[in-house]
Amino acid sequence: MNKPVDPMPDGVESINLRDALEERYLAYALSTIMHRALPDARDGLKPVHRRILHGMNLLRLNPGGPFKKSAKVVGDVMGSFHPHGDAAIYDALVRLAQDFASRYPLVDGQGNFGNIDGDAAAAHRYTEARLTDVARRLLDGIDEDAVDFRPNYDGTTDEPIVLPAAFPNLLANGSQGIAVGMATSIPPHNAAELCEAALYLISHPAATSAELVNFVPGPDFPTGGIVVDSREAIAEAYRTGRGSFRVRARWTKEDAGRGIWSVVVTEIPYGIPKSRLIEKIAELVNDKKLPLLADVRDESAEDVRVVLEPRSRIVDPTVMMESLFRLTELEARVPLNVNVLAGGKVPKVLGLVECLREWLDHRREVLIRRSSHRLAAIDRRLEILRGLLIVYLDLDRVIKIIREDDEPKAELMRVFELTELQANAILDTRLRSLRRLEEQGLRTELDELTGEKAGIEELLGSDAKQWKTVAWEVRAVRKAYGPETKLGARRTTFADAPDLGDIDFAEAMVEREPVTVIVSEKGWIRAMKGHVADLSKLEFKGDDRLRTSFFAETTSKVLVLATNGKVFTLDAAKLPGGRGFGDPIRLMAELDQGSDVVAAFVYRPGSKLLVLASDGRGFVAASEDLVATTRKGRNVLGLDPGSRALMAIGTGGDHVAIVGENRKLLVFPLAQLPEMGRGKGVRLQRYKEGGVSDAKVFTLSDGLTWRDTSGRTWTVAAAELADWIGSRTEAGRLPPKGFPKTNKFG
């Protein structure tokens, strides 16, 4: 507990710095949350937007009426309600007027209010504004005691705490904001669908978000696009109030004849400036990161039209667009975080049901308050009408009292037994209006108001009638912004992303060119352009020399087997060029200390390989089981102490020929080897000492071939191999005449 600090002389008080910071930062945080960043769940507006609409309403900038300078609006709002600078107010007003930012614009702008390219609006002295029909619905009833008011910042006038909101603005127009320790991100939705869901919620108060998704399938962005999320993911996002939506650009293939075509993008994801999108695509094309795309052009006028030209007419448009979706903002994630002020007071994350319930409860409260206000007005008018009917039969006496009496009001109240309100109404009646007073007209108005009063009292006394009236109002909004209207028609559609699981996009994103991969004895690797058969002029660093070479393409994967039994995967497109000596494989893969490269080969999907250790153990592995996804490689061959991985060879045949360091040759069927993904495998040949020297898979009917040290090729027919054919794990016997002394098949 802190010790109290004694006041210092001259009225200066000493305050603990930590206490002062906590108090002031808390006040700042609450101010940011309540009065700047988070919208009210009832009308979906932040204070600045609410003040703009209220200020424009006071200026009578109604739909269909004359425009006024935006500077006039900004000045009035800043002077009376929002003392935070004209730039902030004008920026908010501009966004309310942009039909590509607001699904249902609340401000009708005249002049340059910016565009989808990201260009800023003109200064407020050059633009004009007025309210839209949607804004009129948000304000409807504000003069009928529908909502509470509070004093403005300097106490000279009042401002509404919330608008009556006859339109589901929170979800229809959405909102974005960053407060202290929390943020909100609500995408726009279709108003007609929200009204349908609200009507269902009125008739089924226990409805869940999963049921309401039948009416609100997802967001509806002003810029259109396609949502490619699953229905289950969307339903879960609406249930929790948190999630995101994958939005893709809308595109079509446009044929130009003779097999030439291009892709035309007509809608882009919400919130993405078109000019920035095109610049990023152009940069990727220049950096050769989009090899399937040749050019991008912006042919937009009032509508979006971005033309994408393929590198070749044989390119698949779907594959090209999928590559663009992966690398560009043609696909974007729009977050959903419905963090709002529930009841205008408490920051809370709401689901779809809670959002609509907040709006409907508010509409019911507005209905009750407006009805009560109307009821009070009717009571006042009825009282006046009864007074007029009392004096109607003796107008001459009324005129005489007014002309002759010093206190006509008091005398009228005494003579005719009137209330003060009735007497004031009679005294305020113009003389020329007296001739129009007719008893029948007064009684007709009295009867009509009496009937209206009875209806309002019945409404205020019945919850069912209140909800029925709210439903009628919601249906009116649904009709005004239904799918058959231009503004209400859904713009964003839903689709499943194409199933391209069998396409290797890493390969599709690289230009396919032939290369020759060179691997040296010391583990240096490089790739020469083209398929080079003559490697006699190759140069190596120091005493290094060629280990292996093979043909591949820039889209190929290169598999490297190390002595520790690990297989590493390299991209052929990323290999160093063939002009130098290349780079050590150790720089591209995390080879263990003491491990060396023993084999390298191109990855061929669907193929199988014989993986063999120096102690004669091995197995057959599918090539897919050898591919590693990280620099650390993949453990494939398990090794006993003292042994090492020796080779990985193709299984293009039906028999295995294996020769040991003891110069014993054994041939046995390939089918005797198990197929495994990883492990030690089984023994192929038995040795008293030493291990494997070489192995080969071949087709028995073609005979066993080898190449001697002189370069001559020897072939032993199947019939002559009978003495060497046996079963796996046998020792074998000395090879036929002519077999190389190196114990290698060559």
N, C-alpha and C positions, 0 to 999 in steps of 0.2 A: 504494500500500500504506500502510495506516494505521500510524503510529508507535505502538509499545507505550506504554501509559500506566502510569506508576509508581504503585504502591499509595499511597494517602494514609494519614496517621497515624490511629491509633485504630481500625484495621480497616475503614475506609471505603474502598471501591474506586470509582474513577472509571470510568464506562462511556460510550462514545460513544452519544449519543441515537439516532442513526440505527440503529446495530446493535441497540440495545435494542428499538426500535419494531419493526424487521423480525422479530426473534426472537419477540417476544411476539405480534405480529399473526399470524405464521405458525402459532404454537401455537394461537391462537384459531381461525384458519381451519380448521386440521386437526381441531380438536375439534368445530367446528360441522359439518363435512362428515361425519366418521366417527361422531359420537356424538349427532347431533341431527337433521339435515335429510334425509340420504339413506338410503333403506331398503337392507337387505341383499338381494341378488338371490336368495338361497336360500330365505328364509322370507318375504320381502316386508315385513319389520317394521323399524321404527326402534327404537332402544334403549328408549324410554319405553313403547312398546306391548309389546315383548318382556318387559319387567320387570313390567308390569301382569299379563300372562297368567301369568308364572311365579309372581308373588305370589299370584294367585288360585288357582293350582294347589296351592301350599303350604297355602292355607287350605281346600283340598278343596271348592271351590265348583264341583262337577261338574254337568253338565247333569242336570236332573231332581231334583237335590238342593235343600236349602234355600237361600234367598237370604241374603245378609249385607249390612249397611249399606255403602254405597259409601264412607262415611267410614272404615270399618275397612280396606277395601282400600287406599284412598289413604294412610292412615297407615302401614300395613305396607310398602307399596311405597316410600314416601318415607323411612321409617326404615331400611330394609334395602338398597334398591337405587338409588333415584333422588332424591338430595337437592336437588331443584330447585324445591320449592314445591308445595303441594297443588293450587293452581289449574291449573297446567300438567298435572299428572297426571290430575286429574278431567276437564279438557277433553278429554284424549286418550281417557279411558275412555268419556266420553259419546259421542264420535264412533264408537267401536267398537260402541256399542249402538244407534245410530240407523239404522233400516232404510231411510231415505231418503238417508243419506250412505254407508253401507257396503252393498255388494251382498250380501255374506254376513256379517252381524254376528257378531263374535267374543265379544260380551258380551250376555247376556240381561238386560235392565234391567226393573226393576219400579218404577213411579213416573213422574214427569214428567221425561223425558229430552229435552225440546225437541220442536219440530215443524217441518214444512216451511215454515211462515210465517217462520221465522227467530227464533222465540222461544227464549230460553235455557232450559237445563234447571234444575230445582230444585237447591238446595244439596245437597251430598253427604250431609248428615245426614238428608235426607228420602227419598233414593232407595236402592234395593237392587240387587244385581247377583250374577250367577253366570255361569259359562262356557257357551258354546253348543257344539253338537256339532262345528261347524267348528273352534273353538278346541281342542277335545279332540283332534282329528286333528292339529293343529299341534304339540301337546304329546306325542303318543303316542310312547312309548319314551324320554322324557327321563330316566327312572330306570334305564335299561338301558345307560348309557354310550354313547348314540347320538350325543352332541355333546360338545364341550369346554366346560368351565366355567372361569371366571376369578374372582379375588377381587373382592368388591364394593368400593365406594369407601373403606371404612374397614378392610377386611381381616378383618371378623368373620364373614363367610360367603361363599359362592360364588354366582355367577349364570351362566346359560348365555350363551355367545357367540352362539349361533344356536339356533333351535328345530329339532326333527326335521322338521317341515313335511311331513306327508303330504297336504297340500292346496296347490294352486298359488296361494298367496295373493298373490304379487306382482302378477300380472295380474288375478286374480279380484276382489280388492278395490281394487287401485290404490293410489296414494299421491301426496301433494303435499308439497312442501317447498322452502324457499329457503335455500341455504347461502351461503358466501362465494365469489362469482365463479361460482356454478353453481346450478342449480335442477333440480327434478324434477317432472314432472306425468304421472301414469299413470292413465288412466281405467279403471273397472272392466270386467271381461269375464265371459263365461259360463263357469263352471267345467267343465261337461260338454264344451263345445267345446274348451277348453284341454286336457282329458284326451284327447279324440280326437286332437288335434294331437300331443300328447306320445306317444301310442301309435304314431302314424305315424312320428314322429321316431325312436322306438326301433327300429322295423323298417326305417327308411330313414335312416340316420345322416347321409347327404349331402343331405337335403332342404333346400329353400330356403324363404324366407319366402313367396314367391309360391305355392308348393305348399301351405303351411300355411294360407294365407288361405282355401283351400277348406273348412277346418274351423273357422277363426276369422274369420268375415266382417267383424267389427268389434266395437266395444265393446258392452257390455250394461249400461246404467245402471239403478240401483235405481229411479229415477223414470220409467223408460220413455223415451218420445220416439221420434222418427224421425230416422235419420241420412240425409242427402241427398247425401253425397259419392259420387263415382264409385268403382267397384271398383278402377280403376287407381290413383286417388289414395290409397285405403286401403292397397293393396298396397305402394305406395312408402313410405308412412309406416311400415308394419311392417318394411320392409326396412332403413330407415335408423334407425329408433327416434325419428325426429323428424317432426312434422307436426301436424295438427289435424283435428277432426271437426266438421262443421256439424250441429247437433242442433236439431230443430224440435219444437214442442209438437204433441201429437196432438189433433185436433179433429174434430168431426162437426157436420153441419147438422141442427138439430132443428126440425121443422115444428110450428107451433102452430095451423094451420088458417087458412083464408081468405087464403092467400098470405103470412101472417106467419111469420117464421122467426127463429132466432137461432143463433149458433155456440156450442157447448159445448166448452171445453177440458178434457180429462180427464187429460192428462199434460203436464208442463212440463219444460224442459231441466234437466239435472243441475247442481246447485250453485246454482240461482237461487231465492232466497227468494220464496215466493208473494206475501207481503204487499207486498214492494218492487216486484215485477212489476206488481201491480194498481195500486199508487200511481203508477207511471210511466205506465201506460196512461191512467189518469184525468187526469193532468197534461197529456198530449198531447191528450186530448179537449177539456179546458178551454181549451187554447191553440189549438184549431182546427187542429192539425197532423194530425189523423186525421178528416177530414171524412166519411169513409164510415162511421164508428162513432158511434153515438148514446150508448151507455152500457156500462159494465162492472160486473158484480156477482160477488161471491164467494159461491157457494152450497155451498161445500165442507163436508163433515162429516169422516168418516174418509178418504174418497177426494177427490181433487181435482175440483172442478166450478166452473169460471169461465165465466160466461155473458157473451157479447158480443152486444149488440143493434145491428143496422145502422141507418143513418140513414133508409134507405128500403127497402121490400120489393123494389125493382127492382135493388138493389145486387147485384153478382155476389159470392157468398161467397168464391170463390177469390181474386178481386182484392182484396177487403177483407183477407183473411188475409195475402196477399202484402205488402200495405202495412204490416200489423202486424209481419210478420217482418222487414221492412226497418228499422223504427224502434224496435222494442221487443225485450226479451229473450225473447220467444216463440221467437226463433231465437238460439242462442248458439254460440260456437266453443269447443270443449273441446280444449285443447292436449294434444299427445302429446310428451313428452320423457323417454324411458326412461333417465334418468341415475341409475344405481344403483351400489352397491358390489359389483363383481364379485368373487366369492369372499370377500366380506365385507371386502375390503381396498382395492381399487383403484376409484376413481370412473370410470365408463365408461358411454357411451351404447350400449345394447344393442338389437338388433332382436328380432323375435319368435322367431326360431330360437335366438338366444343366450340369451334369457330362459328358454325351456323347457329348453335344454341345461343351464343352471346348476341348475335345479330337479331335473332328472333325475339329474345327476351327484351332487348332494347326497343324493338319495334312495338312490342306490346306495351311497354312503359310509355313510349311516345304516344301511342293511341289513347291510353288512359289519360295522360296529361292534356292532350289536345281536346279530348272529349270533355274533360272537366272544365277546361278553359271555355269551350263552346257553351257548356251548360251554364256557367256563370254569366256569359254574355246574353244567353236567352233569358235567364232570370231577370237581368237588368232591363232588357227590352220589354218583357212581360209586365214588369212593374210600371214602366212608362206607359205602355198601352192601356193598362187598367186606369191609370190617372187620366189619360186623354179621353177615355170613354166616360169617365165620371163628369168631366167638365164639358163634354161635347154638347150635352143637352142645354147648357146655359152659357154659351159663348159670350153673349152680350154682357152678362154679369162679370165674366172673367176680364173682358176688355175694360169694363168700368173700374174694377178693382185695380188693374194695372195703371190706368190713367189717373185715378184719384187718390189712391192710398199711398202713404209715404213708405210703407213696408209691404209691398204687394206679395212678396214671397210668404211672409208669415200669415198674411190675411188669407191667401189662397189655401194654405195648409189648414187654417182654422175653419174656413167656411166649407170647404169641400172634403175635409179630413184626408188630406194628401200627405205623402211622405216628402221629405226634402228632395229626393231624387225626382219624384213626379213633378213637384213644383218647379224645380230648375228646368226640367224638360219643357214645361209649358211656357216658362218665361223665355227660353232660348228659341222657341218656335217663331219663325218669321211671320209677319203679319199676312203676307201674301199666301203663305202656306195654309192659313186657317180656312181659306175658302175651299181648299182641296180635301179637308178633313171630312170623311164620310164614315158614318157609323158602320156600314157594311164592310168597308175596306179595313177598318180597324179590327172588327171582329174576325174577319177572314185571316188577317195576319196573326191575331191572337190564337186562333184555332190551330193554324199551321205550326206556330212556335210551340204551342202546348203539346202537339203530337210529336214534334221533333224532340222536345224535352223528355217525353215519356220513353222514346226510343233510346236516347242517350242514357237515361237512368237504367233502363233494362240492360243496355250494353255494359255499363259499369258494374252491374250486379251479377253478371254471368261470365265466368271464365270461358265457357264454350263459345259464347257469342264473340268474345274478344279474339280468341284464336281464329274463329271463322272470318272475322274482319281482317285480321293480319294475313290470313291465307288469300283473301280476295285482293289485298294490296300486292302481295307477292305475285299473284297471277297477272296483275296488271303490268308489273315489271317484266315478267316472263314473256308477255305478249309484245311489249314494246321492243324487247331485245331478243326475240326468238330467232331460231336458225334460219327462218325465211327472210330476215332483214339483212341488209348489207353489213351493218355493224355487228350484229349478233351471230352471223354465220361462223361456225368453227373454222379456224385457220390451221391449227396444228393437228396432225393426224398421228395414228399409231401403227407401228409395224414391227415385225421381228427382224433383227439384223440377219443378213444372209449367212447361211452356214458355210463357212469357208475354212473349216478346220483342217482340211487336207492340203491347204495351200501354205507353203513356207514363205511368209512375208519377208523374212530376212533375205531369202533368195530373190523374191520378186522385186525387192527394192534395189537390187544390184544389176547393173548392165551385164548381160551374159556374154562373156568373151572367152575364147579358148586360152588356156595357160598350160605351161609345163612346170611342174613343181620339182625342185631340186633339193635333196637332203644330203648333207655331207656326213662323213664318218664321225665328226666331232659335234654333230647336232646343230649345224647351221642350215637355215632354210630360206629359200627364195622362190619366186615365181616368174618365169619368163613368158612374155607375150607369145601367143600362138602355140601350136603343137610342134615342138622342135625334136626331130628324130636324131640328128647328129649333135652329140654333146662332146665331141672330141676336143673342141677348142675352149671348153669351160675352164675357168681359172678358179683356184681355191686359195684360201688364206694359209700361208705357211706350208706345213706338210700335210694339210688336210686333203681329202679326196672324196670322190663321189661314193655315197652309200646306196642311194636309190633315186629313181626319177619316175614320174608317171604323168600322164595327161589328165587334165581336169578343166574346169571352167571357173570363172570368177564367182559363180553362185555355189560352187561345191564346198563341202566341209572336208577338211583333212584330219584324219585320225592318226595319232602318234602313240605308239606303245613304248613304255619305259621299262627299264630292267626291274623296277619294283612292282610290276604288275598293274600299274595304272595306265589308263588310256586318256589322252587329252584331245580336245577338239579345237581346231583352228579354222578360221574363215579364210578361204582362198583369196577373197577380195582384199583382205587386210595383210596379206603377206608382202614383204618387201620386194621391190622389183629385181629383175635379173641382171642389171648392169653392174652391181657390186657383188660382194660376197654373201649378201643376205644378212640375217640377224640370228643370234642363237635362239633356239626354241625356248631356252630358260627365261628369256625376256617376255615370252608370250604365255607361258604356263608355269605353274608353281612346282617345278621338279624338285624332289627331295635331294638333299645333299648326298652325293655319292651315286645317284641314279643317272643312267645314260639312256639315250634313245636307241632302240633296237629295231624299230620298224616304223614306217609311215606309209599310208595308203589313203586313197580317196574313199569317202563314205558313199556307199551305194545302197539306197533303201531296199529292203527285201532280201538282201544277200546274207550269206552266212560265212563265218570264218572259223578256222581251226586255231585256237589259242594254245600255245605250247610253252612249257617251262623247261629249263635246262636239265632237270632231273627226270624228264620223260613223262610228266603228268600234264594233262590238258583236257580240253573239251571243245565242243562246237558251240559258238555263240552267234545269235542273230546280230546283225550290224547295228540295229536300233538299240541293243543293250550296251553298246560300246560308246555311244555318244554322251559326252559330258556337257553339262550346262554352265559350269564355272571353271575358273582358272585352276582350281585345285584338282581337276580331273576326276576320273571315276575308277574306283577299285574294282578290277575285273578278275584278275588271276591271283588266287591265294598261293603263297609260296612258303615252303619249308625252309628252315635255316640252311644257308649255304647255296640255295638255288636262286635262279633269277629267271625273269621272263625272257624267252628266246625269240619267238616269232609269232606272227598272226598272218595266216595265209588263207586264200580263198578256197572254198570247198566245191570247186567246179569239177566233180568227178564222183566215182563210187568206191574207190579204194584209197588207202593211205600207204605211202612208202616212207619208212623211217629208217635212218641209218645212225648208229651210235658212234661215239668217239672210239669204240673198240672195233670199228669197221665191220659191224654186223648189220645186215640189211633184213628188214621184216616188212612184208606186205600183208595187210588185213583189210576187211571191209570197213568202209566209213560208218556204216550203220551200227557198228559196235561201240561208237563213241556217243556219249549222252549229249543232249543239247541243254545248256545251262545259261543263266544270265550272269552269274558270277560264282566263284568258288575255286577249289584246288583242282577239280576234275578227277580223272582216272589215269592209271598208268597205261602208257601206250606200248612201251618196250622195257624188258627187264635187263638190267646191267649188273655185273659183279662190281665194276668200278667205272668211273667216268659218267658220262651222260649223253644227251642228244647232240648229234653233229648237224643233222639237217633232216627235213621232212618235206613231203610233197603229196598233194592230193591229185589223183589222175583217174582216167577212165580205163578200166582194165582191158576192154576190147580194143583200145587204141595202142596198148602196150605202154611200157615205162620208158621214158626218154630222159637223157641227161646230156650235158655238154662237157667235153673234156677240156683240159688246159690248153689244147691247141685250137679250140673253137669248133671242133667237129661234134656233130649231134649223133648220138647212139640211141638205138631203139631196141628194146627187148620185147618180143611178142608175148602175148598173154600165155600161149602154150608153153613158152620157155621159162615162165616165172613160177611154174608149179612148185619148185623146190623152196621158193621164198614165201609163198602164200601160206599164211597161218592165221592164228587168232591173236587178238590183242593180249599184251603182257608176255608174249613169248620172246625169247632171246634173239631169234633170227640166225642167219649164217652169212659167211663172207659173200660179198656181192659178185655179180657176174664179171667176166673178163671185160676190161675196158673201162671199168668204173673209176672215176678220178681218184687220185691219191689224196686229194683235199677232203674227201668224204662229203662233197657237196654235189647237189644235182645240177648246179650251174645256173 
